[in-house]
Amino acid sequence: MLKYAIIQLSGRQLKVAIGNKFTLDRLDQEEGKEFNVNEVLMVCDEKSQQIGTPLIEKASVTLNLLSHSRSKKLRVGKFRAKSRYRKVYGHRQPQSTVEVVKINS
């Protein structure tokens, strides 16, 4: 069993382990820089588990921001019957790719 943590980042709760890579909404950090997340809800390893009420004090997770990108294009269409009205446009959500470096408990 690996050491993992549940953190709160960008309004979402994520289960993270060392070495995991995941994407989420764009963060206000620079690419290639490490940053800490102090909103840790739970830390679990082979021997013990800590559950916060709601957060664990003095616990943090170090993340490395790998890249900023945009998601796949979503095509959105509008249509009104019997009036020859059709419109199609696209949307690409900005997102960030993050890797977990260290879990400090």
N, C-alpha and C positions, 0 to 999 in steps of 0.2 A: 504494500500500500504506500503510495506516494504522499508527500506533504502537499496539501492544497489549502486554499483559502477562498472565502466568498467575500468579494469586495463590491462596493457601490461606486460606479463610475459612469458619468454621462446619463444619470437618471436610470441606470439599469443595474441589476445585481448579476454578477458574473462569477462562475466557479473557475478559478485559475490555479495552475500548477506551474512549477519551474520549467521553462522551455516552451510553454504554450504560446501560440500565435493566434490572434483573433482580430477581427475588424469591428469597428464601431463608428459612431458619428464623429465627424472631424473635431479634433482637439486643438486647443490653442497652445501648442508646444512646437518646438523646432524639430525637424527631422534629425535622427541620429543622436538625440539627447535623451538622457535618462531622467525620470521624474518619479516621485513617490506618491502613492495613494494612501491616505491615512484613514479612510473610511472602510475599515475591515470589520466585517460582521462575524466571521468565524474562521478559525485556523485549526486544522486537523492534521495529525501525523500518526505514525504507527503506535506511539505510546499514549498520547493524550489528545484531547480536543478542548478548545476554548471557545465559548459562545459569548458574544457580547450582549449588552443590554442597553441600547441597541448596538453600540460599537465597542470594540476592544481598545482600551487605552494602551499607548506605547507600541501598538502593532502597526506595521506598514508593509506595503508591497512595492518593490522597485520595478518599474516598467521602462522599456526602451522603445521609443517611437521609431519604427522602421521607415514608414513612408506615408505620404498623403496621396490620395487618389480619388477617383470618382467611380461609383457603382455602374452596373450595366444600365443601359437606357431603358426606361419604362415608357411605353407609348400609350398616350391617353387620347381618347377620341370623343368628340361630341357629335351628336346626330339628332336631327329633328325630322320626323316623318313628314312626307308630302310637301317639303319646302326646299328641297335640294340643298340643305344646309349640312355640311360635313366639315369637321375640323379635326386634324390630328396634330398633336405636338408631343414632344418628349421631355423627360426629366431625368437628370443624373444626380444622385445624392452624393455630396462630398463625404468622404470617409477616411479614417486613419487605420493603419495596420500597426499593431502593438505586440511586443514580445515580453513575457515575464522573465525577469532576471533573478530576483531574490525575494523570498518571503521572510520578513523580520517579525518574530513574535515575542 
